[in-house]
Amino acid sequence: MQQITLYYWPCRFRGNIIRLMLRDLNIPFKDVDSYDEVSKFVLQDKNKSIPTFAPPVLQIDNFIITQSGSIAQYLARKFGLEPEGLENSALASMIFSHCNDFFIEITRGHGYYDMWDDQKWKEFKSTTYSEWLSNIQQLLGEKQYFFDKITYVDFAVFTILDGLIRDFKQADFIKSFPKLYALYELVLSRQSVQQLIAEQEQKGYKFCGGIIQESLEQVCHN
């Protein structure tokens, strides 16, 4: 049996997509989530077969891969969470890229920009945030999932929606995009997802953590 290890921070940010996929596939893996262990392996260990600059990092036996999109696509192709057909594969990659764009925007460039204030949040919510939700809902269309089965991009979109709803009280706003909210509830209803979220809540996981999380919590009252 292959030995699978995921190195990622103790939060529900982009690396949590990988956790959701592996748990839903019922694939045993070691989830390394302590700051010390993740930092040591990902940032300090220079003897790995490939360089790693930031988590998440996935190791399967001697094979190492980094970057959330690359990991997700690799696992999707390996274990059947990728849509069929070249065009659908390209569309899935596009949707995942849209998710990565939103991860950057919601965290103010991962903290490289100024933190949120009420005015910045109001502008963001009326433009980038609402436009992103609208565009993603349009891509979903009338389907339950983005493709004819659950794929890795459903878990990617769910990760964003769950953070917005669970941490930042955005349920009412996201309900104004009813098809997207229905997708959120559909993925949330999966036993593997519920179990992982329950475990992470017991551990005190936040969406992104740190001062970015605090900044978002302060402005997301409207």
Kinemage of the C-alpha trace (Angstrom):
@kinemage 1
@onewidth
@group {chain A} dominant
@subgroup {mainchain}
@vectorlist {calphas} color= white
{ca met a 1} P 0.000 0.000 0.000
{ca gln a 2} L 1.272 3.463 -0.868
{ca gln a 3} L 2.205 5.734 2.019
{ca ile a 4} L 0.445 9.074 1.541
{ca thr a 5} L 1.283 12.144 3.624
{ca leu a 6} L -0.193 15.623 3.338
{ca tyr a 7} L 1.650 18.570 4.858
{ca tyr a 8} L -0.591 21.577 5.440
{ca trp a 9} L -1.330 24.172 8.101
{ca pro a 10} L -4.101 23.576 10.652
{ca cys a 11} L -6.705 25.622 8.782
{ca arg a 12} L -9.481 25.160 6.207
{ca phe a 13} L -7.847 27.177 3.439
{ca arg a 14} L -6.801 25.916 -0.014
{ca gly a 15} L -4.961 22.836 1.262
{ca asn a 16} L -8.192 21.638 2.834
{ca ile a 17} L -9.418 20.818 -0.654
{ca ile a 18} L -6.894 17.982 -0.668
{ca arg a 19} L -8.054 16.747 2.723
{ca leu a 20} L -11.665 16.740 1.543
{ca met a 21} L -10.769 14.779 -1.579
{ca leu a 22} L -8.754 12.124 0.237
{ca arg a 23} L -11.352 11.705 2.969
{ca asp a 24} L -14.186 11.422 0.450
{ca leu a 25} L -12.204 8.813 -1.477
{ca asn a 26} L -11.710 6.914 1.797
{ca ile a 27} L -7.972 6.817 1.166
{ca pro a 28} L -5.819 6.492 4.314
{ca phe a 29} L -3.267 9.276 4.638
{ca lys a 30} L -1.187 10.955 7.289
{ca asp a 31} L -2.376 14.516 7.852
{ca val a 32} L 0.596 16.510 9.156
{ca asp a 33} L -0.867 19.783 10.383
{ca ser a 34} L 1.413 21.055 13.137
{ca tyr a 35} L 3.207 24.290 12.332
{ca asp a 36} L 6.561 22.899 13.441
{ca glu a 37} L 6.353 19.709 11.381
{ca val a 38} L 4.991 21.434 8.283
{ca ser a 39} L 7.630 24.149 8.461
{ca lys a 40} L 10.429 21.657 9.004
{ca phe a 41} L 9.527 19.460 6.049
{ca val a 42} L 8.272 22.061 3.584
{ca leu a 43} L 10.452 25.090 4.314
{ca gln a 44} L 13.618 23.819 6.013
{ca asp a 45} L 14.374 20.369 4.600
{ca lys a 46} L 16.572 20.962 1.526
{ca asn a 47} L 17.220 17.276 0.851
{ca lys a 48} L 13.892 16.479 -0.807
{ca ser a 49} L 13.686 15.264 -4.406
{ca ile a 50} L 12.030 18.520 -5.473
{ca pro a 51} L 12.114 21.990 -3.854
{ca thr a 52} L 9.017 23.061 -1.960
{ca phe a 53} L 8.250 26.690 -1.279
{ca ala a 54} L 4.940 26.549 0.591
{ca pro a 55} L 2.317 24.026 1.702
{ca pro a 56} L 0.304 22.091 0.767
{ca val a 57} L 2.778 19.368 -0.121
{ca leu a 58} L 1.723 15.820 -0.904
{ca gln a 59} L 4.121 12.900 -0.579
{ca ile a 60} L 3.272 9.450 -1.941
{ca asp a 61} L 6.138 7.106 -1.152
{ca asn a 62} L 9.105 8.891 -2.786
{ca phe a 63} L 7.000 11.082 -5.058
{ca ile a 64} L 6.529 14.682 -3.898
{ca ile a 65} L 4.275 17.301 -5.433
{ca thr a 66} L 3.360 20.815 -4.342
{ca gln a 67} L 0.872 23.529 -5.405
{ca ser a 68} L -2.780 22.912 -4.505
{ca gly a 69} L -4.011 22.840 -8.106
{ca ser a 70} L -1.344 20.389 -9.219
{ca ile a 71} L -2.001 18.126 -6.237
{ca ala a 72} L -5.768 18.226 -6.769
{ca gln a 73} L -5.506 17.429 -10.479
{ca tyr a 74} L -3.014 14.634 -9.852
{ca leu a 75} L -5.257 12.993 -7.252
{ca ala a 76} L -8.334 13.549 -9.398
{ca arg a 77} L -6.763 11.739 -12.347
{ca lys a 78} L -5.335 8.987 -10.173
{ca phe a 79} L -8.515 8.252 -8.223
{ca gly a 80} L -11.407 9.255 -10.500
{ca leu a 81} L -12.334 12.765 -9.370
{ca glu a 82} L -11.649 14.377 -12.738
{ca pro a 83} L -14.407 14.919 -15.344
{ca glu a 84} L -14.236 12.917 -18.554
{ca gly a 85} L -13.020 14.466 -21.801
{ca leu a 86} L -10.301 16.943 -22.697
{ca glu a 87} L -12.621 19.955 -22.810
{ca asn a 88} L -14.170 19.138 -19.421
{ca ser a 89} L -10.700 18.619 -17.969
{ca ala a 90} L -9.721 22.075 -19.202
{ca leu a 91} L -12.905 23.608 -17.793
{ca ala a 92} L -12.259 21.965 -14.428
{ca ser a 93} L -8.752 23.414 -14.377
{ca met a 94} L -10.228 26.820 -15.201
{ca ile a 95} L -12.736 26.636 -12.336
{ca phe a 96} L -9.975 25.658 -9.924
{ca ser a 97} L -7.950 28.653 -11.114
{ca his a 98} L -10.960 30.874 -10.430
{ca cys a 99} L -10.974 29.477 -6.884
{ca asn a 100} L -7.289 30.236 -6.449
{ca asp a 101} L -7.937 33.804 -7.610
{ca phe a 102} L -10.621 34.157 -4.943
{ca phe a 103} L -8.358 32.749 -2.225
{ca ile a 104} L -5.907 35.532 -3.068
{ca glu a 105} L -8.561 38.247 -3.134
{ca ile a 106} L -10.352 37.256 0.089
{ca thr a 107} L -7.056 37.264 1.999
{ca arg a 108} L -5.837 40.571 0.552
{ca gly a 109} L -3.038 38.935 -1.411
{ca his a 110} L -2.315 36.505 1.448
{ca gly a 111} L -1.675 39.490 3.691
{ca tyr a 112} L 0.649 41.410 1.404
{ca tyr a 113} L -1.938 44.178 0.946
{ca asp a 114} L -3.451 46.262 3.735
{ca met a 115} L -5.925 44.401 5.913
{ca trp a 116} L -9.663 44.726 5.466
{ca asp a 117} L -11.681 47.690 6.659
{ca asp a 118} L -15.405 48.357 6.260
{ca gln a 119} L -15.032 50.421 3.094
{ca lys a 120} L -12.734 47.918 1.370
{ca trp a 121} L -15.088 45.083 2.294
{ca lys a 122} L -18.146 46.965 1.023
{ca glu a 123} L -16.463 47.604 -2.326
{ca phe a 124} L -15.217 44.020 -2.562
{ca lys a 125} L -18.618 42.550 -1.749
{ca ser a 126} L -20.385 44.634 -4.375
{ca thr a 127} L -17.842 43.878 -7.108
{ca thr a 128} L -15.308 41.032 -7.041
{ca tyr a 129} L -17.098 38.897 -4.422
{ca ser a 130} L -20.593 39.056 -5.938
{ca glu a 131} L -19.226 38.788 -9.496
{ca trp a 132} L -17.229 35.697 -8.567
{ca leu a 133} L -20.289 34.023 -7.054
{ca ser a 134} L -22.376 34.945 -10.091
{ca asn a 135} L -19.796 33.635 -12.544
{ca ile a 136} L -19.279 30.378 -10.659
{ca gln a 137} L -23.050 29.869 -10.461
{ca gln a 138} L -23.294 30.440 -14.213
{ca leu a 139} L -20.644 27.756 -14.762
{ca leu a 140} L -22.663 25.390 -12.562
{ca gly a 141} L -25.817 26.013 -14.565
{ca glu a 142} L -28.712 23.684 -13.823
{ca lys a 143} L -26.494 20.791 -12.763
{ca gln a 144} L -26.090 19.445 -9.238
{ca tyr a 145} L -22.328 19.283 -9.643
{ca phe a 146} L -20.196 21.103 -12.194
{ca phe a 147} L -19.932 17.913 -14.243
{ca asp a 148} L -21.839 14.628 -14.404
{ca lys a 149} L -20.327 13.461 -11.105
{ca ile a 150} L -18.607 15.022 -8.131
{ca thr a 151} L -15.101 16.184 -9.039
{ca tyr a 152} L -12.235 17.986 -7.405
{ca val a 153} L -13.617 21.402 -8.386
{ca asp a 154} L -16.784 20.809 -6.361
{ca phe a 155} L -14.575 20.428 -3.298
{ca ala a 156} L -12.631 23.564 -4.264
{ca val a 157} L -15.748 25.730 -4.550
{ca phe a 158} L -17.167 24.144 -1.393
{ca thr a 159} L -14.020 25.075 0.548
{ca ile a 160} L -14.527 28.750 -0.274
{ca leu a 161} L -18.263 28.724 0.411
{ca asp a 162} L -17.812 26.855 3.682
{ca gly a 163} L -15.249 29.379 4.898
{ca leu a 164} L -17.487 32.289 3.996
{ca ile a 165} L -20.499 30.708 5.681
{ca arg a 166} L -18.919 29.017 8.683
{ca asp a 167} L -16.385 31.677 9.656
{ca phe a 168} L -17.696 34.934 8.235
{ca lys a 169} L -21.518 34.731 8.521
{ca gln a 170} L -22.144 35.007 4.785
{ca ala a 171} L -24.928 32.418 4.497
{ca asp a 172} L -27.694 34.928 3.766
{ca phe a 173} L -25.664 36.604 1.043
{ca ile a 174} L -24.681 33.315 -0.597
{ca lys a 175} L -28.310 32.158 -0.498
{ca ser a 176} L -28.989 34.913 -3.030
{ca phe a 177} L -27.107 32.598 -5.406
{ca pro a 178} L -29.452 29.631 -4.815
{ca lys a 179} L -27.913 27.119 -7.219
{ca leu a 180} L -24.505 27.672 -5.703
{ca tyr a 181} L -25.904 27.396 -2.195
{ca ala a 182} L -27.574 24.117 -3.210
{ca leu a 183} L -24.181 22.815 -4.326
{ca tyr a 184} L -22.744 23.813 -0.950
{ca glu a 185} L -25.460 21.902 0.902
{ca leu a 186} L -25.064 18.883 -1.379
{ca val a 187} L -21.338 18.580 -0.724
{ca leu a 188} L -21.860 19.324 2.975
{ca ser a 189} L -24.318 16.412 3.184
{ca arg a 190} L -21.589 13.900 2.375
{ca gln a 191} L -20.624 11.898 5.457
{ca ser a 192} L -16.897 12.284 4.827
{ca val a 193} L -17.234 16.062 4.698
{ca gln a 194} L -19.275 16.239 7.883
{ca gln a 195} L -16.795 14.055 9.729
{ca leu a 196} L -13.783 16.090 8.631
{ca ile a 197} L -15.432 19.403 9.538
{ca ala a 198} L -16.438 18.065 12.962
{ca glu a 199} L -12.872 16.942 13.648
{ca gln a 200} L -11.463 20.271 12.514
{ca glu a 201} L -13.908 22.251 14.623
{ca gln a 202} L -12.803 20.259 17.672
{ca lys a 203} L -9.210 21.220 16.851
{ca gly a 204} L -10.157 24.873 16.447
{ca tyr a 205} L -9.397 25.167 12.739
{ca lys a 206} L -10.188 28.525 11.163
{ca phe a 207} L -10.537 29.372 7.481
{ca cys a 208} L -7.197 31.116 7.021
{ca gly a 209} L -6.180 32.076 10.559
{ca gly a 210} L -3.982 34.842 11.880
{ca ile a 211} L -4.448 38.568 11.386
{ca ile a 212} L -6.144 38.045 8.017
{ca gln a 213} L -8.851 35.960 9.704
{ca glu a 214} L -9.257 38.585 12.418
{ca ser a 215} L -9.507 41.343 9.822
{ca leu a 216} L -12.241 39.467 7.949
{ca glu a 217} L -14.175 38.699 11.124
{ca gln a 218} L -14.250 42.407 11.954
{ca val a 219} L -15.785 43.492 8.627
{ca cys a 220} L -18.038 40.568 7.738
{ca his a 221} L -20.944 41.788 9.814
{ca asn a 222} L -22.578 43.176 6.669
